[in-house]
Amino acid sequence: MIKNCGIKPCRPILNEHEHIPEVVQLAYQCWEELPSDRPTFQNVRKFLKKIRMTRYAAKFVHIQLLCKFKDEIIFTCPRW
């Protein structure tokens, strides 16, 4: 048990708007009171690998879209 004399330990407040929401949720899962409720290291590793690949794929698609529409973007953006 993590509790010390019935008092929960201090944990940082993680804001999902400032951090990757999936990682915030993972942190909270890792801080569960009962060890049996926490993810295993193997599951943490798989989860982080999945997040990394998902974010990489999203960036790649974004770059592809920018390259595809670069001419339209350049000519339609106002000049400052």
TORMARVEX-709703 format. One line per field, with one value per residue (C-alpha): residue number from 1; residue in three letters; y, x, z. Coordinates in pm, whole numbers. Each point is the difference from the previous one (the first is absolute). Layout:
nr NUM,...
rest ALA,...
Y Y,...
X X,...
Z Z,...
! end
This chain:
nr 1,2,3,4,5,6,7,8,9,10,11,12,13,14,15,16,17,18,19,20,21,22,23,24,25,26,27,28,29,30,31,32,33,34,35,36,37,38,39,40,41,42,43,44,45,46,47,48,49,50,51,52,53,54,55,56,57,58,59,60,61,62,63,64,65,66,67,68,69,70,71,72,73,74,75,76,77,78,79,80
rest MET,ILE,LYS,ASN,CYS,GLY,ILE,LYS,PRO,CYS,ARG,PRO,ILE,LEU,ASN,GLU,HIS,GLU,HIS,ILE,PRO,GLU,VAL,VAL,GLN,LEU,ALA,TYR,GLN,CYS,TRP,GLU,GLU,LEU,PRO,SER,ASP,ARG,PRO,THR,PHE,GLN,ASN,VAL,ARG,LYS,PHE,LEU,LYS,LYS,ILE,ARG,MET,THR,ARG,TYR,ALA,ALA,LYS,PHE,VAL,HIS,ILE,GLN,LEU,LEU,CYS,LYS,PHE,LYS,ASP,GLU,ILE,ILE,PHE,THR,CYS,PRO,ARG,TRP
Y 0,351,166,106,6,54,305,-19,90,325,-25,277,135,-86,210,-176,334,45,-361,-287,-119,-368,36,181,-290,-247,187,-17,-372,-47,183,-235,-99,-374,-140,-244,299,150,-88,-230,135,-200,166,345,-59,-116,297,255,-162,20,370,75,-174,169,344,-69,-112,313,223,-190,45,370,42,-190,233,307,-125,-87,342,216,196,85,97,227,182,34,123,379,171,199
X 0,117,-199,195,-223,-306,146,45,350,57,-34,54,-309,24,-203,-104,10,370,112,-83,-340,83,317,-192,-246,289,160,-325,-24,357,-90,-284,8,-8,293,-236,-190,316,115,298,326,-64,-343,147,263,-260,-223,281,113,-357,-26,333,-103,-342,151,267,-266,-208,302,81,-356,13,325,-146,-303,222,208,-308,-161,311,-72,-352,121,273,-227,-303,174,-2,336,78
Z 0,-80,276,305,310,-219,-177,-375,-124,-183,-374,-253,-169,-366,-238,-321,-181,80,-45,-232,130,-47,208,276,14,9,290,198,-71,124,323,89,365,-56,-197,-172,-145,-155,-352,-39,-140,-315,-41,68,-268,-254,83,-41,-325,-133,95,-167,-321,-3,47,-264,-246,67,-64,-319,-132,89,-193,-298,-5,19,-291,-203,44,28,-317,112,346,-134,-244,227,315,36,-3,313
! end
